């Protein structure tokens, strides 16, 4: 997973083609944005899994954690 994240970060760091215009530029920027979002999701999931493993090693069980990544309403709707 770490290699995939490193590759995604390299993709996001690449400059957008300065010659691209209109829909081509928009598509390239959308691709960069989606890659950044995917990378963030992978990093969050990795941190969650690492915490799960720590909890499992520490007390032999995994505690359910609340996901507060949404807004105010999502946080309290569960």
C-alpha positions as CSV (number, residue, x, y, z in Angstrom):
1,X,0.0,0.0,0.0
2,X,2.9,2.4,0.8
3,X,4.2,2.1,-2.8
4,X,0.8,2.9,-4.2
5,X,0.5,6.0,-2.0
6,X,4.0,7.1,-3.0
7,X,3.1,6.7,-6.7
8,X,-0.1,8.6,-6.2
9,X,1.7,11.5,-4.5
10,X,4.2,11.6,-7.4
11,X,1.2,11.8,-9.8
12,X,-0.3,14.7,-7.9
13,X,3.0,16.5,-7.8
14,X,3.4,16.5,-11.5
15,X,2.6,19.8,-13.2
16,X,-0.4,20.1,-15.3
17,X,0.3,20.4,-19.1
18,X,0.5,24.2,-19.7
19,X,-0.6,23.6,-23.4
20,X,-3.8,21.9,-22.4
21,X,-6.9,24.1,-22.7
22,X,-10.6,23.8,-22.2
23,X,-12.0,20.3,-21.6
24,X,-8.6,18.6,-21.8
25,X,-7.2,20.8,-19.0
26,X,-10.4,20.3,-17.0
27,X,-10.1,16.5,-17.4
28,X,-6.5,16.6,-16.3
29,X,-7.2,18.7,-13.2
30,X,-10.2,16.4,-12.3
31,X,-7.9,13.4,-12.6
32,X,-5.3,15.1,-10.3
33,X,-8.1,15.9,-7.8
34,X,-9.5,12.4,-7.8
35,X,-6.0,10.9,-7.3
36,X,-5.5,13.2,-4.3
37,X,-8.8,12.2,-2.8
38,X,-8.0,8.5,-3.3
39,X,-4.6,9.0,-1.7
40,X,-6.2,10.7,1.3
41,X,-8.7,7.9,1.7
42,X,-6.0,5.3,1.6
43,X,-3.9,7.2,4.2
44,X,-6.9,7.5,6.5
45,X,-7.7,3.8,6.1
46,X,-4.1,2.9,6.8
47,X,-4.1,4.9,10.0
48,X,-7.3,3.3,11.1
49,X,-5.9,-0.2,10.4
50,X,-2.7,0.6,12.3
51,X,-4.8,1.8,15.3
52,X,-6.8,-1.4,15.1
53,X,-3.6,-3.5,15.2
54,X,-2.3,-1.5,18.2
55,X,-5.6,-1.9,20.1
56,X,-5.6,-5.6,19.3
57,X,-2.0,-6.0,20.6
58,X,-2.7,-3.9,23.7
59,X,-5.9,-5.4,25.0
60,X,-6.8,-8.3,22.7
61,X,-9.9,-6.7,21.3
62,X,-10.7,-4.0,18.7
63,X,-12.9,-1.1,19.8
64,X,-15.4,0.4,17.4
65,X,-14.4,3.9,16.5
66,X,-16.8,6.6,15.4
67,X,-16.2,8.2,12.0
68,X,-16.4,11.9,12.3
69,X,-15.2,12.7,8.8
70,X,-18.6,14.0,7.8
71,X,-20.2,17.3,8.8
72,X,-22.1,18.1,12.0
73,X,-25.3,16.4,11.1
74,X,-23.5,13.2,10.0
75,X,-21.5,13.1,13.2
76,X,-24.6,13.0,15.4
77,X,-27.0,11.1,13.2
78,X,-25.5,7.7,14.2
